[in-house]
Amino acid sequence: MRDFPRTYLDQLSICLTALIRQKKAARAYGSANFKRQISAQYHRVIHQLKPSLGKKDYNHAVQEARERLRNPDGYLDFWHLLHSPTYAQ
């Protein structure tokens, strides 16, 4: 994270976006077991992220993940982030 903080936060935001999307889909369409699995995964990731990031970075990543769900065309996708020349330094 120290070497490439923006890359880390971008990838973190994308992971949070995927988890939030799964959680919403499980809530709407999933079985009870699937809902529990996704909810447990979401809470486990959040529980690990809160202490490792500062409050400001954590809140920024969550806010960006929510914005990414509302406006997916306004953000780069994960594949592009991995192979972008600006992040491959």
PDB file with one MODEL, atoms N, CA, C and O in Angstrom:
MODEL        1
ATOM      1  N   MET A   1       0.824  -1.182   0.000  1.00  0.00           N
ATOM      2  CA  MET A   1       0.000   0.000   0.000  1.00  0.00           C
ATOM      3  C   MET A   1       0.871   1.250   0.000  1.00  0.00           C
ATOM      4  O   MET A   1       0.493   2.266  -0.584  1.00  0.00           O
ATOM      5  N   ARG A   2       2.020   1.188   0.641  1.00  0.00           N
ATOM      6  CA  ARG A   2       2.868   2.379   0.695  1.00  0.00           C
ATOM      7  C   ARG A   2       3.396   2.766  -0.673  1.00  0.00           C
ATOM      8  O   ARG A   2       3.519   3.952  -0.978  1.00  0.00           O
ATOM      9  N   ASP A   3       3.711   1.774  -1.506  1.00  0.00           N
ATOM     10  CA  ASP A   3       4.295   2.063  -2.808  1.00  0.00           C
ATOM     11  C   ASP A   3       3.283   2.644  -3.784  1.00  0.00           C
ATOM     12  O   ASP A   3       3.595   3.586  -4.512  1.00  0.00           O
ATOM     13  N   PHE A   4       2.094   2.102  -3.809  1.00  0.00           N
ATOM     14  CA  PHE A   4       1.065   2.539  -4.754  1.00  0.00           C
ATOM     15  C   PHE A   4      -0.271   2.709  -4.033  1.00  0.00           C
ATOM     16  O   PHE A   4      -1.170   1.890  -4.219  1.00  0.00           O
ATOM     17  N   PRO A   5      -0.421   3.747  -3.220  1.00  0.00           N
ATOM     18  CA  PRO A   5      -1.652   3.881  -2.419  1.00  0.00           C
ATOM     19  C   PRO A   5      -2.906   4.058  -3.261  1.00  0.00           C
ATOM     20  O   PRO A   5      -3.958   3.532  -2.899  1.00  0.00           O
ATOM     21  N   ARG A   6      -2.829   4.786  -4.377  1.00  0.00           N
ATOM     22  CA  ARG A   6      -4.034   5.003  -5.191  1.00  0.00           C
ATOM     23  C   ARG A   6      -4.480   3.707  -5.855  1.00  0.00           C
ATOM     24  O   ARG A   6      -5.677   3.435  -5.946  1.00  0.00           O
ATOM     25  N   THR A   7      -3.527   2.910  -6.316  1.00  0.00           N
ATOM     26  CA  THR A   7      -3.865   1.622  -6.917  1.00  0.00           C
ATOM     27  C   THR A   7      -4.548   0.728  -5.891  1.00  0.00           C
ATOM     28  O   THR A   7      -5.547   0.074  -6.192  1.00  0.00           O
ATOM     29  N   TYR A   8      -4.008   0.704  -4.686  1.00  0.00           N
ATOM     30  CA  TYR A   8      -4.591  -0.110  -3.625  1.00  0.00           C
ATOM     31  C   TYR A   8      -6.014   0.335  -3.319  1.00  0.00           C
ATOM     32  O   TYR A   8      -6.913  -0.497  -3.198  1.00  0.00           O
ATOM     33  N   LEU A   9      -6.223   1.641  -3.194  1.00  0.00           N
ATOM     34  CA  LEU A   9      -7.562   2.143  -2.882  1.00  0.00           C
ATOM     35  C   LEU A   9      -8.535   1.893  -4.024  1.00  0.00           C
ATOM     36  O   LEU A   9      -9.710   1.622  -3.779  1.00  0.00           O
ATOM     37  N   ASP A  10      -8.068   1.979  -5.280  1.00  0.00           N
ATOM     38  CA  ASP A  10      -8.932   1.664  -6.420  1.00  0.00           C
ATOM     39  C   ASP A  10      -9.362   0.202  -6.386  1.00  0.00           C
ATOM     40  O   ASP A  10     -10.540  -0.107  -6.571  1.00  0.00           O
ATOM     41  N   GLN A  11      -8.416  -0.689  -6.152  1.00  0.00           N
ATOM     42  CA  GLN A  11      -8.743  -2.113  -6.106  1.00  0.00           C
ATOM     43  C   GLN A  11      -9.633  -2.433  -4.910  1.00  0.00           C
ATOM     44  O   GLN A  11     -10.537  -3.262  -5.009  1.00  0.00           O
ATOM     45  N   LEU A  12      -9.380  -1.787  -3.798  1.00  0.00           N
ATOM     46  CA  LEU A  12     -10.222  -1.966  -2.621  1.00  0.00           C
ATOM     47  C   LEU A  12     -11.649  -1.522  -2.909  1.00  0.00           C
ATOM     48  O   LEU A  12     -12.606  -2.199  -2.530  1.00  0.00           O
ATOM     49  N   SER A  13     -11.787  -0.403  -3.568  1.00  0.00           N
ATOM     50  CA  SER A  13     -13.108   0.103  -3.909  1.00  0.00           C
ATOM     51  C   SER A  13     -13.842  -0.857  -4.835  1.00  0.00           C
ATOM     52  O   SER A  13     -15.047  -1.066  -4.689  1.00  0.00           O
ATOM     53  N   ILE A  14     -13.125  -1.439  -5.781  1.00  0.00           N
ATOM     54  CA  ILE A  14     -13.743  -2.394  -6.702  1.00  0.00           C
ATOM     55  C   ILE A  14     -14.178  -3.650  -5.953  1.00  0.00           C
ATOM     56  O   ILE A  14     -15.259  -4.177  -6.213  1.00  0.00           O
ATOM     57  N   CYS A  15     -13.359  -4.132  -5.035  1.00  0.00           N
ATOM     58  CA  CYS A  15     -13.741  -5.302  -4.233  1.00  0.00           C
ATOM     59  C   CYS A  15     -14.967  -5.006  -3.378  1.00  0.00           C
ATOM     60  O   CYS A  15     -15.873  -5.833  -3.275  1.00  0.00           O
ATOM     61  N   LEU A  16     -14.993  -3.830  -2.769  1.00  0.00           N
ATOM     62  CA  LEU A  16     -16.163  -3.448  -1.975  1.00  0.00           C
ATOM     63  C   LEU A  16     -17.403  -3.335  -2.859  1.00  0.00           C
ATOM     64  O   LEU A  16     -18.501  -3.713  -2.450  1.00  0.00           O
ATOM     65  N   THR A  17     -17.222  -2.815  -4.069  1.00  0.00           N
ATOM     66  CA  THR A  17     -18.344  -2.718  -5.002  1.00  0.00           C
ATOM     67  C   THR A  17     -18.911  -4.099  -5.292  1.00  0.00           C
ATOM     68  O   THR A  17     -20.127  -4.292  -5.275  1.00  0.00           O
ATOM     69  N   ALA A  18     -18.030  -5.060  -5.559  1.00  0.00           N
ATOM     70  CA  ALA A  18     -18.483  -6.425  -5.837  1.00  0.00           C
ATOM     71  C   ALA A  18     -19.201  -7.022  -4.634  1.00  0.00           C
ATOM     72  O   ALA A  18     -20.229  -7.680  -4.789  1.00  0.00           O
ATOM     73  N   LEU A  19     -18.670  -6.801  -3.441  1.00  0.00           N
ATOM     74  CA  LEU A  19     -19.322  -7.333  -2.243  1.00  0.00           C
ATOM     75  C   LEU A  19     -20.687  -6.696  -2.005  1.00  0.00           C
ATOM     76  O   LEU A  19     -21.646  -7.386  -1.661  1.00  0.00           O
ATOM     77  N   ILE A  20     -20.773  -5.385  -2.187  1.00  0.00           N
ATOM     78  CA  ILE A  20     -22.059  -4.711  -1.992  1.00  0.00           C
ATOM     79  C   ILE A  20     -23.071  -5.196  -3.022  1.00  0.00           C
ATOM     80  O   ILE A  20     -24.242  -5.396  -2.701  1.00  0.00           O
ATOM     81  N   ARG A  21     -22.619  -5.386  -4.263  1.00  0.00           N
ATOM     82  CA  ARG A  21     -23.514  -5.883  -5.314  1.00  0.00           C
ATOM     83  C   ARG A  21     -24.006  -7.290  -4.987  1.00  0.00           C
ATOM     84  O   ARG A  21     -25.189  -7.591  -5.144  1.00  0.00           O
ATOM     85  N   GLN A  22     -23.086  -8.160  -4.526  1.00  0.00           N
ATOM     86  CA  GLN A  22     -23.479  -9.516  -4.146  1.00  0.00           C
ATOM     87  C   GLN A  22     -24.463  -9.495  -2.987  1.00  0.00           C
ATOM     88  O   GLN A  22     -25.428 -10.259  -2.962  1.00  0.00           O
ATOM     89  N   LYS A  23     -24.209  -8.618  -2.033  1.00  0.00           N
ATOM     90  CA  LYS A  23     -25.089  -8.535  -0.868  1.00  0.00           C
ATOM     91  C   LYS A  23     -26.496  -8.113  -1.282  1.00  0.00           C
ATOM     92  O   LYS A  23     -27.481  -8.668  -0.794  1.00  0.00           O
ATOM     93  N   LYS A  24     -26.591  -7.137  -2.178  1.00  0.00           N
ATOM     94  CA  LYS A  24     -27.903  -6.696  -2.655  1.00  0.00           C
ATOM     95  C   LYS A  24     -28.599  -7.796  -3.446  1.00  0.00           C
ATOM     96  O   LYS A  24     -29.800  -8.012  -3.281  1.00  0.00           O
ATOM     97  N   ALA A  25     -27.856  -8.494  -4.305  1.00  0.00           N
ATOM     98  CA  ALA A  25     -28.444  -9.575  -5.093  1.00  0.00           C
ATOM     99  C   ALA A  25     -28.902 -10.715  -4.192  1.00  0.00           C
ATOM    100  O   ALA A  25     -29.972 -11.284  -4.405  1.00  0.00           O
ATOM    101  N   ALA A  26     -28.104 -11.048  -3.194  1.00  0.00           N
ATOM    102  CA  ALA A  26     -28.483 -12.121  -2.271  1.00  0.00           C
ATOM    103  C   ALA A  26     -29.726 -11.742  -1.495  1.00  0.00           C
ATOM    104  O   ALA A  26     -30.600 -12.576  -1.258  1.00  0.00           O
ATOM    105  N   ARG A  27     -29.802 -10.481  -1.100  1.00  0.00           N
ATOM    106  CA  ARG A  27     -30.976 -10.019  -0.362  1.00  0.00           C
ATOM    107  C   ARG A  27     -32.232 -10.112  -1.229  1.00  0.00           C
ATOM    108  O   ARG A  27     -33.306 -10.462  -0.740  1.00  0.00           O
ATOM    109  N   ALA A  28     -32.093  -9.800  -2.503  1.00  0.00           N
ATOM    110  CA  ALA A  28     -33.258  -9.766  -3.385  1.00  0.00           C
ATOM    111  C   ALA A  28     -33.640 -11.144  -3.917  1.00  0.00           C
ATOM    112  O   ALA A  28     -34.827 -11.464  -3.991  1.00  0.00           O
ATOM    113  N   TYR A  29     -32.659 -11.963  -4.290  1.00  0.00           N
ATOM    114  CA  TYR A  29     -32.971 -13.189  -5.026  1.00  0.00           C
ATOM    115  C   TYR A  29     -32.453 -14.470  -4.401  1.00  0.00           C
ATOM    116  O   TYR A  29     -32.841 -15.557  -4.831  1.00  0.00           O
ATOM    117  N   GLY A  30     -31.593 -14.378  -3.407  1.00  0.00           N
ATOM    118  CA  GLY A  30     -30.912 -15.561  -2.921  1.00  0.00           C
ATOM    119  C   GLY A  30     -31.682 -16.358  -1.893  1.00  0.00           C
ATOM    120  O   GLY A  30     -32.661 -15.894  -1.308  1.00  0.00           O
ATOM    121  N   SER A  31     -31.205 -17.571  -1.695  1.00  0.00           N
ATOM    122  CA  SER A  31     -31.753 -18.413  -0.642  1.00  0.00           C
ATOM    123  C   SER A  31     -31.212 -17.922   0.701  1.00  0.00           C
ATOM    124  O   SER A  31     -30.304 -17.092   0.747  1.00  0.00           O
ATOM    125  N   ALA A  32     -31.765 -18.431   1.765  1.00  0.00           N
ATOM    126  CA  ALA A  32     -31.340 -18.014   3.104  1.00  0.00           C
ATOM    127  C   ALA A  32     -29.869 -18.362   3.343  1.00  0.00           C
ATOM    128  O   ALA A  32     -29.135 -17.578   3.945  1.00  0.00           O
ATOM    129  N   ASN A  33     -29.442 -19.528   2.875  1.00  0.00           N
ATOM    130  CA  ASN A  33     -28.053 -19.940   3.049  1.00  0.00           C
ATOM    131  C   ASN A  33     -27.110 -19.017   2.273  1.00  0.00           C
ATOM    132  O   ASN A  33     -26.065 -18.617   2.789  1.00  0.00           O
ATOM    133  N   PHE A  34     -27.477 -18.682   1.045  1.00  0.00           N
ATOM    134  CA  PHE A  34     -26.664 -17.783   0.224  1.00  0.00           C
ATOM    135  C   PHE A  34     -26.579 -16.402   0.864  1.00  0.00           C
ATOM    136  O   PHE A  34     -25.518 -15.777   0.862  1.00  0.00           O
ATOM    137  N   LYS A  35     -27.687 -15.928   1.407  1.00  0.00           N
ATOM    138  CA  LYS A  35     -27.699 -14.629   2.084  1.00  0.00           C
ATOM    139  C   LYS A  35     -26.741 -14.624   3.274  1.00  0.00           C
ATOM    140  O   LYS A  35     -26.010 -13.657   3.485  1.00  0.00           O
ATOM    141  N   ARG A  36     -26.749 -15.705   4.047  1.00  0.00           N
ATOM    142  CA  ARG A  36     -25.855 -15.796   5.199  1.00  0.00           C
ATOM    143  C   ARG A  36     -24.390 -15.827   4.765  1.00  0.00           C
ATOM    144  O   ARG A  36     -23.543 -15.180   5.382  1.00  0.00           O
ATOM    145  N   GLN A  37     -24.094 -16.578   3.704  1.00  0.00           N
ATOM    146  CA  GLN A  37     -22.712 -16.670   3.231  1.00  0.00           C
ATOM    147  C   GLN A  37     -22.191 -15.315   2.764  1.00  0.00           C
ATOM    148  O   GLN A  37     -21.086 -14.915   3.130  1.00  0.00           O
ATOM    149  N   ILE A  38     -22.975 -14.616   1.964  1.00  0.00           N
ATOM    150  CA  ILE A  38     -22.560 -13.314   1.448  1.00  0.00           C
ATOM    151  C   ILE A  38     -22.446 -12.309   2.587  1.00  0.00           C
ATOM    152  O   ILE A  38     -21.494 -11.530   2.635  1.00  0.00           O
ATOM    153  N   SER A  39     -23.400 -12.323   3.493  1.00  0.00           N
ATOM    154  CA  SER A  39     -23.362 -11.395   4.619  1.00  0.00           C
ATOM    155  C   SER A  39     -22.134 -11.651   5.493  1.00  0.00           C
ATOM    156  O   SER A  39     -21.475 -10.709   5.933  1.00  0.00           O
ATOM    157  N   ALA A  40     -21.831 -12.917   5.743  1.00  0.00           N
ATOM    158  CA  ALA A  40     -20.653 -13.255   6.544  1.00  0.00           C
ATOM    159  C   ALA A  40     -19.376 -12.812   5.837  1.00  0.00           C
ATOM    160  O   ALA A  40     -18.467 -12.280   6.474  1.00  0.00           O
ATOM    161  N   GLN A  41     -19.303 -13.026   4.532  1.00  0.00           N
ATOM    162  CA  GLN A  41     -18.132 -12.606   3.760  1.00  0.00           C
ATOM    163  C   GLN A  41     -17.981 -11.086   3.803  1.00  0.00           C
ATOM    164  O   GLN A  41     -16.879 -10.575   4.001  1.00  0.00           O
ATOM    165  N   TYR A  42     -19.067 -10.380   3.622  1.00  0.00           N
ATOM    166  CA  TYR A  42     -19.044  -8.915   3.643  1.00  0.00           C
ATOM    167  C   TYR A  42     -18.561  -8.398   5.000  1.00  0.00           C
ATOM    168  O   TYR A  42     -17.689  -7.531   5.062  1.00  0.00           O
ATOM    169  N   HIS A  43     -19.125  -8.926   6.073  1.00  0.00           N
ATOM    170  CA  HIS A  43     -18.750  -8.463   7.410  1.00  0.00           C
ATOM    171  C   HIS A  43     -17.314  -8.847   7.774  1.00  0.00           C
ATOM    172  O   HIS A  43     -16.637  -8.107   8.489  1.00  0.00           O
ATOM    173  N   ARG A  44     -16.850  -9.993   7.289  1.00  0.00           N
ATOM    174  CA  ARG A  44     -15.469 -10.402   7.538  1.00  0.00           C
ATOM    175  C   ARG A  44     -14.492  -9.436   6.853  1.00  0.00           C
ATOM    176  O   ARG A  44     -13.496  -9.026   7.449  1.00  0.00           O
ATOM    177  N   VAL A  45     -14.786  -9.080   5.604  1.00  0.00           N
ATOM    178  CA  VAL A  45     -13.915  -8.148   4.877  1.00  0.00           C
ATOM    179  C   VAL A  45     -13.934  -6.779   5.536  1.00  0.00           C
ATOM    180  O   VAL A  45     -12.885  -6.164   5.726  1.00  0.00           O
ATOM    181  N   ILE A  46     -15.121  -6.299   5.885  1.00  0.00           N
ATOM    182  CA  ILE A  46     -15.237  -4.991   6.525  1.00  0.00           C
ATOM    183  C   ILE A  46     -14.502  -4.988   7.867  1.00  0.00           C
ATOM    184  O   ILE A  46     -13.830  -4.016   8.213  1.00  0.00           O
ATOM    185  N   HIS A  47     -14.636  -6.073   8.611  1.00  0.00           N
ATOM    186  CA  HIS A  47     -13.971  -6.178   9.913  1.00  0.00           C
ATOM    187  C   HIS A  47     -12.447  -6.136   9.763  1.00  0.00           C
ATOM    188  O   HIS A  47     -11.757  -5.598  10.628  1.00  0.00           O
ATOM    189  N   GLN A  48     -11.918  -6.699   8.674  1.00  0.00           N
ATOM    190  CA  GLN A  48     -10.479  -6.679   8.437  1.00  0.00           C
ATOM    191  C   GLN A  48     -10.007  -5.327   7.909  1.00  0.00           C
ATOM    192  O   GLN A  48      -8.885  -4.908   8.190  1.00  0.00           O
ATOM    193  N   LEU A  49     -10.856  -4.647   7.147  1.00  0.00           N
ATOM    194  CA  LEU A  49     -10.439  -3.389   6.533  1.00  0.00           C
ATOM    195  C   LEU A  49     -10.430  -2.216   7.499  1.00  0.00           C
ATOM    196  O   LEU A  49      -9.540  -1.368   7.440  1.00  0.00           O
ATOM    197  N   LYS A  50     -11.401  -2.162   8.376  1.00  0.00           N
ATOM    198  CA  LYS A  50     -11.512  -0.999   9.262  1.00  0.00           C
ATOM    199  C   LYS A  50     -10.235  -0.738  10.057  1.00  0.00           C
ATOM    200  O   LYS A  50      -9.764   0.399  10.076  1.00  0.00           O
ATOM    201  N   PRO A  51      -9.659  -1.741  10.711  1.00  0.00           N
ATOM    202  CA  PRO A  51      -8.436  -1.442  11.467  1.00  0.00           C
ATOM    203  C   PRO A  51      -7.211  -1.203  10.578  1.00  0.00           C
ATOM    204  O   PRO A  51      -6.310  -0.459  10.965  1.00  0.00           O
ATOM    205  N   SER A  52      -7.166  -1.820   9.395  1.00  0.00           N
ATOM    206  CA  SER A  52      -5.973  -1.698   8.560  1.00  0.00           C
ATOM    207  C   SER A  52      -5.906  -0.364   7.830  1.00  0.00           C
ATOM    208  O   SER A  52      -4.815   0.120   7.528  1.00  0.00           O
ATOM    209  N   LEU A  53      -7.047   0.232   7.546  1.00  0.00           N
ATOM    210  CA  LEU A  53      -7.083   1.542   6.898  1.00  0.00           C
ATOM    211  C   LEU A  53      -7.412   2.606   7.933  1.00  0.00           C
ATOM    212  O   LEU A  53      -8.010   2.322   8.971  1.00  0.00           O
ATOM    213  N   GLY A  54      -7.025   3.796   7.642  1.00  0.00           N
ATOM    214  CA  GLY A  54      -7.472   4.897   8.484  1.00  0.00           C
ATOM    215  C   GLY A  54      -8.945   5.154   8.227  1.00  0.00           C
ATOM    216  O   GLY A  54      -9.490   4.708   7.217  1.00  0.00           O
ATOM    217  N   LYS A  55      -9.580   5.861   9.126  1.00  0.00           N
ATOM    218  CA  LYS A  55     -11.011   6.131   8.993  1.00  0.00           C
ATOM    219  C   LYS A  55     -11.306   6.885   7.700  1.00  0.00           C
ATOM    220  O   LYS A  55     -12.289   6.592   7.019  1.00  0.00           O
ATOM    221  N   LYS A  56     -10.467   7.844   7.365  1.00  0.00           N
ATOM    222  CA  LYS A  56     -10.672   8.648   6.164  1.00  0.00           C
ATOM    223  C   LYS A  56     -10.588   7.784   4.903  1.00  0.00           C
ATOM    224  O   LYS A  56     -11.450   7.882   4.030  1.00  0.00           O
ATOM    225  N   ASP A  57      -9.550   6.932   4.799  1.00  0.00           N
ATOM    226  CA  ASP A  57      -9.392   6.073   3.625  1.00  0.00           C
ATOM    227  C   ASP A  57     -10.504   5.041   3.534  1.00  0.00           C
ATOM    228  O   ASP A  57     -11.002   4.756   2.446  1.00  0.00           O
ATOM    229  N   TYR A  58     -10.894   4.481   4.670  1.00  0.00           N
ATOM    230  CA  TYR A  58     -11.974   3.496   4.672  1.00  0.00           C
ATOM    231  C   TYR A  58     -13.282   4.129   4.199  1.00  0.00           C
ATOM    232  O   TYR A  58     -13.968   3.574   3.341  1.00  0.00           O
ATOM    233  N   ASN A  59     -13.623   5.279   4.753  1.00  0.00           N
ATOM    234  CA  ASN A  59     -14.862   5.950   4.348  1.00  0.00           C
ATOM    235  C   ASN A  59     -14.830   6.352   2.882  1.00  0.00           C
ATOM    236  O   ASN A  59     -15.848   6.279   2.194  1.00  0.00           O
ATOM    237  N   HIS A  60     -13.661   6.778   2.398  1.00  0.00           N
ATOM    238  CA  HIS A  60     -13.527   7.137   0.985  1.00  0.00           C
ATOM    239  C   HIS A  60     -13.748   5.915   0.092  1.00  0.00           C
ATOM    240  O   HIS A  60     -14.435   6.005  -0.925  1.00  0.00           O
ATOM    241  N   ALA A  61     -13.170   4.777   0.468  1.00  0.00           N
ATOM    242  CA  ALA A  61     -13.323   3.560  -0.331  1.00  0.00           C
ATOM    243  C   ALA A  61     -14.779   3.098  -0.358  1.00  0.00           C
ATOM    244  O   ALA A  61     -15.275   2.680  -1.405  1.00  0.00           O
ATOM    245  N   VAL A  62     -15.459   3.169   0.767  1.00  0.00           N
ATOM    246  CA  VAL A  62     -16.869   2.763   0.823  1.00  0.00           C
ATOM    247  C   VAL A  62     -17.730   3.712  -0.006  1.00  0.00           C
ATOM    248  O   VAL A  62     -18.613   3.275  -0.744  1.00  0.00           O
ATOM    249  N   GLN A  63     -17.471   5.006   0.118  1.00  0.00           N
ATOM    250  CA  GLN A  63     -18.237   5.987  -0.649  1.00  0.00           C
ATOM    251  C   GLN A  63     -18.013   5.805  -2.145  1.00  0.00           C
ATOM    252  O   GLN A  63     -18.954   5.899  -2.933  1.00  0.00           O
ATOM    253  N   GLU A  64     -16.772   5.545  -2.535  1.00  0.00           N
ATOM    254  CA  GLU A  64     -16.478   5.325  -3.949  1.00  0.00           C
ATOM    255  C   GLU A  64     -17.134   4.043  -4.449  1.00  0.00           C
ATOM    256  O   GLU A  64     -17.600   3.994  -5.588  1.00  0.00           O
ATOM    257  N   ALA A  65     -17.177   3.010  -3.618  1.00  0.00           N
ATOM    258  CA  ALA A  65     -17.835   1.760  -4.010  1.00  0.00           C
ATOM    259  C   ALA A  65     -19.326   1.988  -4.237  1.00  0.00           C
ATOM    260  O   ALA A  65     -19.898   1.464  -5.193  1.00  0.00           O
ATOM    261  N   ARG A  66     -19.945   2.757  -3.371  1.00  0.00           N
ATOM    262  CA  ARG A  66     -21.375   3.049  -3.551  1.00  0.00           C
ATOM    263  C   ARG A  66     -21.615   3.887  -4.800  1.00  0.00           C
ATOM    264  O   ARG A  66     -22.586   3.668  -5.525  1.00  0.00           O
ATOM    265  N   GLU A  67     -20.732   4.844  -5.048  1.00  0.00           N
ATOM    266  CA  GLU A  67     -20.851   5.668  -6.254  1.00  0.00           C
ATOM    267  C   GLU A  67     -20.621   4.823  -7.506  1.00  0.00           C
ATOM    268  O   GLU A  67     -21.268   5.034  -8.532  1.00  0.00           O
ATOM    269  N   ARG A  68     -19.700   3.867  -7.417  1.00  0.00           N
ATOM    270  CA  ARG A  68     -19.423   2.971  -8.541  1.00  0.00           C
ATOM    271  C   ARG A  68     -20.666   2.139  -8.883  1.00  0.00           C
ATOM    272  O   ARG A  68     -20.913   1.845 -10.053  1.00  0.00           O
ATOM    273  N   LEU A  69     -21.440   1.763  -7.875  1.00  0.00           N
ATOM    274  CA  LEU A  69     -22.675   1.021  -8.132  1.00  0.00           C
ATOM    275  C   LEU A  69     -23.728   1.902  -8.791  1.00  0.00           C
ATOM    276  O   LEU A  69     -24.473   1.444  -9.657  1.00  0.00           O
ATOM    277  N   ARG A  70     -23.788   3.164  -8.380  1.00  0.00           N
ATOM    278  CA  ARG A  70     -24.768   4.079  -8.968  1.00  0.00           C
ATOM    279  C   ARG A  70     -24.389   4.495 -10.378  1.00  0.00           C
ATOM    280  O   ARG A  70     -25.265   4.694 -11.220  1.00  0.00           O
ATOM    281  N   ASN A  71     -23.089   4.631 -10.648  1.00  0.00           N
ATOM    282  CA  ASN A  71     -22.624   5.128 -11.932  1.00  0.00           C
ATOM    283  C   ASN A  71     -21.451   4.275 -12.423  1.00  0.00           C
ATOM    284  O   ASN A  71     -20.309   4.733 -12.392  1.00  0.00           O
ATOM    285  N   PRO A  72     -21.710   3.044 -12.876  1.00  0.00           N
ATOM    286  CA  PRO A  72     -20.604   2.154 -13.251  1.00  0.00           C
ATOM    287  C   PRO A  72     -19.824   2.624 -14.475  1.00  0.00           C
ATOM    288  O   PRO A  72     -18.644   2.300 -14.611  1.00  0.00           O
ATOM    289  N   ASP A  73     -20.455   3.374 -15.362  1.00  0.00           N
ATOM    290  CA  ASP A  73     -19.749   3.828 -16.558  1.00  0.00           C
ATOM    291  C   ASP A  73     -18.742   4.928 -16.255  1.00  0.00           C
ATOM    292  O   ASP A  73     -17.863   5.198 -17.073  1.00  0.00           O
ATOM    293  N   GLY A  74     -18.853   5.552 -15.119  1.00  0.00           N
ATOM    294  CA  GLY A  74     -17.953   6.635 -14.765  1.00  0.00           C
ATOM    295  C   GLY A  74     -16.630   6.177 -14.172  1.00  0.00           C
ATOM    296  O   GLY A  74     -15.787   7.008 -13.838  1.00  0.00           O
ATOM    297  N   TYR A  75     -16.434   4.876 -14.036  1.00  0.00           N
ATOM    298  CA  TYR A  75     -15.226   4.352 -13.408  1.00  0.00           C
ATOM    299  C   TYR A  75     -14.573   3.314 -14.298  1.00  0.00           C
ATOM    300  O   TYR A  75     -15.232   2.679 -15.122  1.00  0.00           O
ATOM    301  N   LEU A  76     -13.277   3.148 -14.126  1.00  0.00           N
ATOM    302  CA  LEU A  76     -12.555   2.101 -14.838  1.00  0.00           C
ATOM    303  C   LEU A  76     -12.937   0.749 -14.253  1.00  0.00           C
ATOM    304  O   LEU A  76     -13.226   0.632 -13.062  1.00  0.00           O
ATOM    305  N   ASP A  77     -12.934  -0.260 -15.100  1.00  0.00           N
ATOM    306  CA  ASP A  77     -13.205  -1.592 -14.558  1.00  0.00           C
ATOM    307  C   ASP A  77     -11.915  -2.201 -14.010  1.00  0.00           C
ATOM    308  O   ASP A  77     -10.827  -1.672 -14.235  1.00  0.00           O
ATOM    309  N   PHE A  78     -12.042  -3.287 -13.308  1.00  0.00           N
ATOM    310  CA  PHE A  78     -10.908  -3.897 -12.624  1.00  0.00           C
ATOM    311  C   PHE A  78      -9.835  -4.354 -13.601  1.00  0.00           C
ATOM    312  O   PHE A  78      -8.646  -4.184 -13.335  1.00  0.00           O
ATOM    313  N   TRP A  79     -10.237  -4.931 -14.727  1.00  0.00           N
ATOM    314  CA  TRP A  79      -9.280  -5.409 -15.726  1.00  0.00           C
ATOM    315  C   TRP A  79      -8.440  -4.242 -16.238  1.00  0.00           C
ATOM    316  O   TRP A  79      -7.224  -4.369 -16.384  1.00  0.00           O
ATOM    317  N   HIS A  80      -9.071  -3.126 -16.505  1.00  0.00           N
ATOM    318  CA  HIS A  80      -8.353  -1.953 -16.994  1.00  0.00           C
ATOM    319  C   HIS A  80      -7.388  -1.433 -15.930  1.00  0.00           C
ATOM    320  O   HIS A  80      -6.283  -1.003 -16.260  1.00  0.00           O
ATOM    321  N   LEU A  81      -7.788  -1.465 -14.675  1.00  0.00           N
ATOM    322  CA  LEU A  81      -6.891  -1.025 -13.606  1.00  0.00           C
ATOM    323  C   LEU A  81      -5.643  -1.899 -13.516  1.00  0.00           C
ATOM    324  O   LEU A  81      -4.539  -1.399 -13.298  1.00  0.00           O
ATOM    325  N   LEU A  82      -5.825  -3.191 -13.685  1.00  0.00           N
ATOM    326  CA  LEU A  82      -4.683  -4.092 -13.583  1.00  0.00           C
ATOM    327  C   LEU A  82      -3.675  -3.878 -14.704  1.00  0.00           C
ATOM    328  O   LEU A  82      -2.472  -4.037 -14.498  1.00  0.00           O
ATOM    329  N   HIS A  83      -4.159  -3.519 -15.886  1.00  0.00           N
ATOM    330  CA  HIS A  83      -3.289  -3.432 -17.054  1.00  0.00           C
ATOM    331  C   HIS A  83      -3.048  -2.009 -17.525  1.00  0.00           C
ATOM    332  O   HIS A  83      -2.465  -1.807 -18.590  1.00  0.00           O
ATOM    333  N   SER A  84      -3.473  -1.040 -16.773  1.00  0.00           N
ATOM    334  CA  SER A  84      -3.268   0.351 -17.146  1.00  0.00           C
ATOM    335  C   SER A  84      -1.796   0.726 -16.975  1.00  0.00           C
ATOM    336  O   SER A  84      -1.192   0.390 -15.956  1.00  0.00           O
ATOM    337  N   PRO A  85      -1.207   1.418 -17.957  1.00  0.00           N
ATOM    338  CA  PRO A  85       0.205   1.790 -17.832  1.00  0.00           C
ATOM    339  C   PRO A  85       0.473   2.744 -16.661  1.00  0.00           C
ATOM    340  O   PRO A  85       1.586   2.766 -16.136  1.00  0.00           O
ATOM    341  N   THR A  86      -0.509   3.518 -16.250  1.00  0.00           N
ATOM    342  CA  THR A  86      -0.283   4.437 -15.135  1.00  0.00           C
ATOM    343  C   THR A  86      -0.183   3.700 -13.805  1.00  0.00           C
ATOM    344  O   THR A  86       0.430   4.210 -12.867  1.00  0.00           O
ATOM    345  N   TYR A  87      -0.773   2.509 -13.706  1.00  0.00           N
ATOM    346  CA  TYR A  87      -0.714   1.743 -12.463  1.00  0.00           C
ATOM    347  C   TYR A  87       0.332   0.636 -12.503  1.00  0.00           C
ATOM    348  O   TYR A  87       0.598   0.002 -11.482  1.00  0.00           O
ATOM    349  N   ALA A  88       0.921   0.398 -13.656  1.00  0.00           N
ATOM    350  CA  ALA A  88       1.865  -0.710 -13.797  1.00  0.00           C
ATOM    351  C   ALA A  88       3.306  -0.289 -13.527  1.00  0.00           C
ATOM    352  O   ALA A  88       4.228  -1.029 -13.870  1.00  0.00           O
ATOM    353  N   GLN A  89       3.520   0.846 -12.940  1.00  0.00           N
ATOM    354  CA  GLN A  89       4.878   1.350 -12.695  1.00  0.00           C
ATOM    355  C   GLN A  89       5.607   0.508 -11.692  1.00  0.00           C
ATOM    356  O   GLN A  89       6.761   0.792 -11.370  1.00  0.00           O
TER     357      GLN A  89
ENDMDL
END
